[in-house]
Amino acid sequence: MIPLVIDTNILFSALYNINGIERKILNIIIKSQEIQLFAPDLFWEEIIRNLQSKLDYKAEDINNLISKFDIIKVPFEKYKEKILEAKKLISHDNDAPFIAVCLLINAPIWSGNENHFKHLLTLEKIIWFNTKRLHNFLNKQDIID
């Protein structure tokens, strides 16, 4: 099974546009069971806050939706030892927990935030996939057409 850290903006996009590519890829990931999604514990706070404020979702509806995507919650206690290293790799402090989880479980990250993550392409420590790059990777792995 391939571990993959998911950024909040990906799930937000998938819930905002159910016909979008992010939703299609998430559905394929769920069906294939070849990829396991992970996120730091603050992911849930962030997605609930954003969906409530921007799309007027109710908290209980959000929790039901999120549970369908089988995202493993990584508690702060597990990744806190990687936070300092993560902050050296990423300029935006809010992204440090996501990078810390990547470092902890040795997994790539899927994020649509080009500004915060694109520089990771030049580093060897973390693999960053935007949606197009992840789609190509999954295609090469015969997980997606």
Long-range contacts (C-beta under 8 A, 24 or more apart in sequence): 1-33, 1-34, 1-35, 1-36, 2-34, 2-35, 2-36, 2-107, 2-141, 3-35, 3-36, 3-38, 3-105, 3-106, 3-107, 4-29, 4-35, 4-36, 4-37, 4-38, 4-107, 4-108, 4-109, 4-110, 4-129, 5-37, 5-38, 5-39, 5-98, 5-101, 5-102, 5-105, 5-107, 5-108, 5-109, 5-110, 6-37, 6-38, 6-39, 6-43, 6-71, 6-109, 6-110, 7-39, 7-95, 7-98, 7-109, 7-110, 7-111, 7-112, 7-113, 7-117, 8-39, 8-43, 8-46, 8-47, 8-50, 9-111, 9-112, 9-113, 10-110, 10-111, 10-112, 10-131, 11-43, 11-47, 11-66, 11-69, 11-71, 12-47, 12-50, 12-51, 12-54, 13-112, 14-69, 15-51, 15-55, 15-57, 15-65, 16-55, 21-131, 21-135, 22-112, 22-131, 25-131, 25-134, 25-135, 25-138, 25-144, 26-69, 28-138, 28-143, 28-144, 29-143, 30-68, 30-69, 30-70, 32-143, 32-144, 34-141, 34-143, 35-138, 35-143, 36-70, 36-72, 37-69, 37-70, 37-71, 37-72, 38-71, 38-72, 38-74, 38-101, 38-105, 38-107, 39-71, 39-72, 39-73, 39-74, 39-98, 39-101, 40-73, 40-74, 40-76, 40-79, 40-97, 40-98, 40-100, 40-101, 41-73, 41-74, 41-75, 41-76, 41-97, 42-76, 42-97, 43-71, 43-73, 43-98, 44-73, 74-101, 74-104, 74-105, 78-104, 79-103, 79-104, 89-120, 89-123, 89-125, 89-126, 90-116, 90-117, 90-120, 91-116, 92-116, 99-126, 102-126, 110-134
